[in-house]
């Protein structure tokens, strides 16, 4: 059984975890994990559609975002001496293709003293990124998106994941089919875009996670087992890691046994380990 976790969240600085950093670290140590990776969200873009009062972890201003990320790193560094467990510091980063975003991000990651970065996409967006909305917040839009517009935004979302992989920024990719939690991209017409995501992983040798939070939400992991099977040839075409995406202490290591059983069934032996994590450049 995998005895470490690399995708966890806490509520420091009003990130979206449900427990403090100390509580999460203590729980991981008590569970016998050798390593915990702390990866709160890195979400910034000038065109984000959100209520700042309700989503303090979203940023329009890149410099304010960087300041918050630095403060978070300092909090974790100050906690390290209180624990025996190995503590890795990273961020779950929402990737955007906007030129200004990429220019600032590429400079910022040279200044942030982190061990690794997880790539992710939690947003639907127009092709030019003039409109960006968190998938979770779709239900709060004053005017619901028309069906064809929504489909186009979902396709852009899947294309964005492919581009995040090809960017080379990330140590591994999170929940490749995250949008299916919200009943999006579930029919086979979207499979062509999911297969392009799989091809991008293969071509760039980018690791990915099996995110076990899906077992609680939709009865299966992320990505769907068929996508994992596509990558399982010859023991696994790219490295895979099991992630709990824990926002609560009690969910650390949740459903790792089910993910291990799935990997065994597929003979997926190519596993990402802590010492294989790629540091940001």
C-alpha positions in Angstrom: 0.0 0.0 0.0 1.3 3.5 -0.9 2.4 5.0 2.4 2.6 8.7 1.4 0.2 11.3 0.1 1.1 14.2 -2.1 -2.2 16.0 -2.8 -3.7 17.6 0.4 -5.3 20.9 1.4 -5.7 22.9 4.6 -7.5 26.1 5.7 -4.5 28.4 6.3 -4.9 31.9 4.8 -8.5 30.9 4.0 -7.6 28.2 1.5 -10.4 25.6 1.0 -9.3 22.8 3.4 -11.4 22.1 6.4 -8.6 21.8 9.0 -5.4 23.7 9.9 -2.0 22.7 8.5 -1.0 21.4 11.9 -4.1 19.2 12.1 -3.5 17.8 8.7 0.2 17.1 9.4 -0.6 15.5 12.7 -3.2 13.2 11.2 -0.8 12.1 8.4 1.9 11.4 10.9 -0.5 9.5 13.2 -1.6 7.3 10.2 2.0 6.2 9.7 2.6 8.0 6.4 6.3 8.6 5.6 5.6 11.8 3.6 2.8 14.3 3.2 2.7 16.8 0.4 0.8 20.1 1.1 -0.7 21.4 -2.1 -3.2 24.3 -1.6 -4.6 25.9 -4.7 -2.6 28.3 -6.9 -5.4 30.1 -8.8 -4.8 33.5 -10.4 -6.1 35.1 -13.6 -7.2 38.7 -14.5 -10.5 37.4 -15.9 -11.7 35.0 -13.2 -15.5 35.2 -12.6 -15.9 35.0 -8.8 -17.1 36.7 -5.6 -13.9 37.7 -3.8 -15.6 37.7 -0.5 -16.6 34.0 -0.9 -13.4 32.8 -2.7 -10.4 34.5 -1.0 -8.0 31.9 -2.6 -8.8 33.2 -6.1 -6.7 36.2 -7.3 -7.0 38.8 -10.0 -3.7 40.4 -8.9 -0.7 38.3 -9.5 1.5 40.1 -7.0 -1.0 39.7 -4.2 -1.3 36.0 -5.2 2.5 35.5 -5.0 2.6 37.2 -1.6 -0.1 34.9 -0.2 1.7 31.8 -1.6 5.0 33.0 0.1 3.2 33.4 3.4 1.7 29.9 3.1 5.2 28.4 2.5 6.5 30.3 5.5 3.7 28.8 7.7 4.6 25.3 6.6 8.4 25.8 7.0 7.8 27.0 10.5 5.9 23.8 11.3 8.4 21.3 10.0 10.5 21.1 13.1 7.5 20.0 15.1 7.1 16.8 13.1 9.0 13.6 12.2 7.0 13.0 9.0 8.7 14.3 5.8 6.8 17.4 4.7 6.9 18.4 1.0 5.5 21.8 -0.1 3.8 22.3 -3.4 0.7 23.8 -5.0 -2.2 22.5 -7.1 -1.9 24.9 -9.9 -4.7 25.9 -12.3 -3.1 26.2 -15.7 -4.1 29.0 -18.1 -2.8 29.6 -21.6 -3.0 33.4 -21.5 0.3 35.0 -22.4 0.4 37.3 -19.3 -0.4 34.4 -17.0 2.4 32.2 -18.4 4.9 35.1 -18.3 4.2 35.9 -14.7 3.9 32.2 -13.6 7.2 31.2 -15.2 9.0 34.0 -13.2 7.0 33.3 -10.0 7.9 29.7 -9.8 11.6 30.6 -9.8 10.9 32.6 -6.6 8.6 30.2 -4.8 10.7 27.7 -2.8 8.5 24.7 -3.5 9.3 21.0 -4.0 6.8 20.3 -6.7 3.7 21.5 -8.6 0.5 19.6 -9.5 -1.2 20.6 -12.7 -5.0 21.0 -12.7 -8.0 22.6 -14.3 -11.1 23.5 -12.3 -12.5 26.0 -14.7 -14.6 26.4 -17.9 -13.5 29.2 -20.2 -13.9 30.8 -23.5 -11.2 30.2 -26.0 -9.6 33.6 -25.5 -10.0 33.3 -21.7 -12.1 36.5 -21.5 -14.7 34.5 -19.6 -13.5 32.0 -16.9 -15.7 30.4 -14.3 -15.1 27.7 -11.7 -17.1 24.6 -12.7 -18.4 24.5 -9.1 -19.8 28.0 -9.6 -21.8 27.3 -12.8 -24.9 26.9 -10.7 -24.5 30.4 -9.4 -24.4 32.2 -12.8 -27.1 34.8 -13.1 -27.8 33.6 -16.7 -27.2 29.9 -17.3 -25.0 29.0 -20.3 -26.7 27.9 -23.4 -26.2 24.2 -24.3 -23.9 24.8 -27.2 -21.9 27.4 -25.4 -21.5 25.1 -22.4 -20.3 22.3 -24.7 -17.7 24.6 -26.2 -16.4 25.6 -22.8 -16.2 22.0 -21.7 -14.1 21.2 -24.8 -11.9 24.1 -24.0 -11.5 22.8 -20.5 -10.3 19.4 -21.8 -8.0 21.0 -24.3 -6.6 23.1 -21.4 -5.7 20.0 -19.5 -3.8 18.7 -22.6 -1.9 22.0 -22.9 -1.1 22.0 -19.1 0.5 18.6 -19.6 2.5 19.8 -22.7 3.7 22.9 -20.8 6.2 20.9 -18.8 5.5 22.9 -15.7 4.1 20.1 -13.5 5.4 17.1 -11.5 2.2 15.3 -12.1 -1.4 16.0 -13.2 -4.5 15.9 -11.0 -7.9 14.4 -11.6 -7.8 14.4 -15.4 -11.6 14.2 -15.8 -12.6 16.4 -12.9 -15.5 17.9 -14.8 -17.4 14.6 -14.7 -18.2 15.2 -11.0 -20.6 17.8 -12.4 -22.1 15.5 -15.1 -20.0 17.2 -17.8 -18.1 15.5 -20.6 -19.7 12.1 -19.8 -20.9 11.0 -23.2 -18.6 9.4 -25.7 -18.5 12.6 -28.0 -15.9 13.9 -25.5 -13.7 10.8 -25.6 -11.6 12.2 -28.5 -10.4 15.0 -26.2 -9.7 12.6 -23.3 -7.7 10.5 -25.7 -5.6 13.5 -26.6 -5.0 14.1 -22.9 -3.8 10.5 -22.7 -1.5 11.0 -25.7 -0.1 14.1 -24.2 0.8 12.2 -21.0 2.5 9.5 -23.1 4.4 11.9 -25.4 5.7 14.0 -22.5 6.2 11.2 -20.0 4.1 13.2 -17.5 2.9 11.3 -14.4 -0.7 11.5 -13.3 -2.7 10.7 -10.2 -5.5 8.4 -9.4 -7.6 10.7 -7.3 -9.6 8.7 -4.8 -12.0 11.5 -3.8 -14.1 10.4 -6.8 -15.1 7.2 -5.0 -17.1 9.3 -2.6 -18.5 11.7 -5.2 -19.4 9.5 -8.1 -18.4 6.0 -7.1 -15.2 5.8 -9.1 -11.7 7.4 -9.1 -10.5 10.2 -11.4 -9.7 9.6 -14.1 -12.2 6.9 -15.1 -10.8 3.3 -15.1 -10.9 3.1 -18.9 -8.5 6.0 -19.1 -6.2 4.4 -16.6 -6.4 1.1 -18.6 -5.3 3.0 -21.8 -2.1 4.0 -19.9 -1.5 0.6 -18.3 0.3 -1.2 -21.2 3.6 -2.8 -20.3 3.2 -2.0 -16.6 2.2 1.6 -17.2 3.3 4.0 -19.9 3.8 6.8 -17.5 4.2 6.9 -13.7 1.0 7.0 -11.6 0.5 8.1 -8.0 -2.5 7.6 -5.7 -3.9 10.8 -4.3 -6.6 11.4 -1.7 -7.0 15.1 -2.4 -7.8 15.3 1.3 -9.4 18.5 2.7 -10.2 16.8 6.0 -7.8 14.9 8.3 -10.1 11.8 8.3 -9.8 11.5 4.5 -6.1 11.1 4.4 -5.4 7.8 2.6 -9.1 7.4 1.9 -9.8 4.6 -0.6 -6.1 3.9 -1.2 -7.0 0.2 -1.0 -9.4 0.4 -3.8 -6.9 2.3 -6.0 -4.2 -0.3 -5.2 -6.6 -3.1 -6.2 -7.4 -1.3 -9.5 -3.7 -0.9 -10.3 -3.0 -4.6 -9.4 -5.9 -5.7 -11.7 -4.4 -3.6 -14.6 -0.8 -4.8 -13.7 0.1 -1.1 -13.5 3.5 -1.2 -11.8 5.1 2.1 -13.0 4.6 4.2 -9.8 5.6 7.7 -9.0 7.6 7.9 -5.8 8.5 10.9 -3.6 12.1 11.0 -4.8 10.9 11.1 -8.4 9.1 14.5 -8.0 10.3 17.1 -10.5 11.2 20.4 -9.0 9.9 23.5 -10.8 12.5 25.2 -13.0 
